[in-house]
Amino acid sequence: MSTSRTHEALVDGQFGARANAYLTSAVHAQGADLQALAALVAGRSADRVLDLGCGGGHVSFNVAPHVRDVVAYDLSPDMLDVVGRAARERGLANVATRQGMAESLPFDDASFDCVLSRYSAHHWRDVDAGLREAARVLKPGGTAGFVDAVSPGPPLLDTYFQAIEVLRDPSHVRDYTRAEWERALAGAGLVVGATASYRVRLDFAVWIERMRTPKVQADAIRALQAAASESVTRHFAIETDGSFTIDVALFHATKPAA
């Protein structure tokens, strides 16, 4: 078996062909967490914003009306094509796209007033490097907001969650705990402020179809659900059709002023 495929190639392969599915995904296109991210830039019409790991572009679309300009940044060129086209269709002339890795941003130091990221970091090969890069391109006194699925923490729940995530999508790296997030943000030189918690229900059939998970892997997830202990079933609110509920958190951080 060849071992030459990089993680970045795997991510691009997983998401490039599914770009339109993420543009139209209800989970990604709406939510209290998305509204909270947009609220971070309300009234900041002079700001330049980086949407880091933009995916289907929903953060960019929601913040663009409030700020000077937005750079939608992602590893997948196909995803960026979809985002660019959707921005034009929505009349958002201040949204530009740029391709690259989270761990190596092609931007100057202190070039953004705000860095936002949603449902992206659990795919990053090196989350610490990605957060250091986010802090580097953020201006002193600037604002950062990160939203992602988070691990519940206890090993029993964590092992189950990581297992179903990687079965569904082999480009998954890790859903971090809240404590891991806070340590990583602090390690990147950011000051963690308010955090918010959400519970998000995932319809199993839609969740699987969005990633076009092969049947053998979808069946494995269902087998894990059937074999799970009562505490796992209760925490994730696993339903008879496989639908379940996850923990999501928003981390608001700032870069210390010079």
LINTA-V323169 format. One record per pair of residues at least 24 apart in sequence whose C-alpha atoms are under 6 Angstrom apart, sorted by sequence separation. I is the first residue (numbers start at 1). GAP is how many residues later the second one is. D is the distance in Angstrom with one decimal. If there is no record, write none. Layout:
i = <I & I>
gap = <GAP & GAP>
d = <D & D>
//
This chain:
i = <42 & 71 & 73 & 75 & 151 & 153 & 38 & 69 & 70 & 71 & 72 & 73 & 74 & 75 & 113 & 150 & 151 & 57 & 69 & 71 & 73 & 74 & 75 & 103 & 111 & 112 & 113 & 150 & 151 & 103 & 109 & 110 & 112 & 150 & 102 & 109 & 110 & 114 & 116 & 118 & 119 & 29 & 110 & 113 & 114 & 115 & 116 & 117 & 118 & 119 & 114 & 116 & 118 & 23 & 22 & 204 & 204 & 203 & 202 & 202 & 201 & 202 & 201 & 168 & 200 & 200 & 199 & 199 & 123 & 198 & 123 & 167 & 198 & 122 & 197 & 122 & 197 & 122 & 196 & 196 & 195 & 128 & 132 & 195 & 131 & 164 & 195 & 194 & 193 & 16 & 19 & 193 & 192 & 16 & 191 & 16 & 49 & 191 & 12 & 48 & 190 & 48 & 49 & 50 & 51 & 52 & 190 & 47 & 49 & 51 & 53 & 157 & 150 & 149 & 150 & 149 & 148 & 148 & 147 & 147 & 146 & 146 & 145 & 145 & 144 & 144 & 144 & 143 & 142 & 142 & 141 & 140 & 141 & 140 & 141 & 140 & 140 & 11 & 10 & 21>
gap = <24 & 24 & 24 & 24 & 24 & 24 & 25 & 25 & 25 & 25 & 25 & 25 & 25 & 25 & 25 & 25 & 25 & 26 & 26 & 26 & 26 & 26 & 26 & 26 & 26 & 26 & 26 & 26 & 26 & 27 & 27 & 27 & 27 & 27 & 28 & 28 & 28 & 28 & 28 & 28 & 28 & 29 & 29 & 29 & 29 & 29 & 29 & 29 & 29 & 29 & 30 & 30 & 30 & 33 & 34 & 38 & 39 & 40 & 41 & 42 & 43 & 43 & 44 & 45 & 45 & 46 & 47 & 48 & 49 & 49 & 50 & 50 & 50 & 51 & 51 & 52 & 52 & 53 & 53 & 54 & 55 & 56 & 56 & 56 & 57 & 57 & 57 & 58 & 59 & 60 & 60 & 60 & 61 & 62 & 62 & 63 & 63 & 63 & 64 & 64 & 64 & 65 & 65 & 65 & 65 & 65 & 65 & 66 & 66 & 66 & 67 & 75 & 97 & 98 & 98 & 99 & 100 & 101 & 102 & 103 & 104 & 105 & 106 & 107 & 108 & 109 & 110 & 111 & 112 & 113 & 114 & 115 & 115 & 116 & 116 & 117 & 118 & 160 & 161 & 189>
d = <5.8 & 5.9 & 5.8 & 5.5 & 5.3 & 5.7 & 5.2 & 4.7 & 4.8 & 4.9 & 4.7 & 4.9 & 5.2 & 4.8 & 6.0 & 5.1 & 5.3 & 5.4 & 6.0 & 5.5 & 5.6 & 5.9 & 5.5 & 5.2 & 5.3 & 5.0 & 5.6 & 5.3 & 4.6 & 4.2 & 5.4 & 4.4 & 5.8 & 5.2 & 5.0 & 4.4 & 4.6 & 5.7 & 5.6 & 5.8 & 6.0 & 5.7 & 3.9 & 5.0 & 4.8 & 4.7 & 4.8 & 4.8 & 4.5 & 4.5 & 5.5 & 5.8 & 5.8 & 4.4 & 5.0 & 5.3 & 4.3 & 4.6 & 5.7 & 5.5 & 5.7 & 5.9 & 4.1 & 5.5 & 5.4 & 5.4 & 5.6 & 4.9 & 5.1 & 6.0 & 5.2 & 5.6 & 5.0 & 5.6 & 5.9 & 5.1 & 4.5 & 5.4 & 5.6 & 5.1 & 5.5 & 5.9 & 4.6 & 4.7 & 5.8 & 5.6 & 6.0 & 5.5 & 5.4 & 5.6 & 4.8 & 5.3 & 4.3 & 4.9 & 5.3 & 5.6 & 5.7 & 5.2 & 5.0 & 5.2 & 5.6 & 5.4 & 4.8 & 4.8 & 5.1 & 4.9 & 4.9 & 5.5 & 5.8 & 5.7 & 5.3 & 5.9 & 5.6 & 5.8 & 5.4 & 4.2 & 5.6 & 5.8 & 5.6 & 4.4 & 5.6 & 5.1 & 5.6 & 4.6 & 5.9 & 5.1 & 5.8 & 4.6 & 5.6 & 5.4 & 5.1 & 5.3 & 5.3 & 5.6 & 4.4 & 4.4 & 5.6 & 5.2 & 5.9 & 5.8>
//
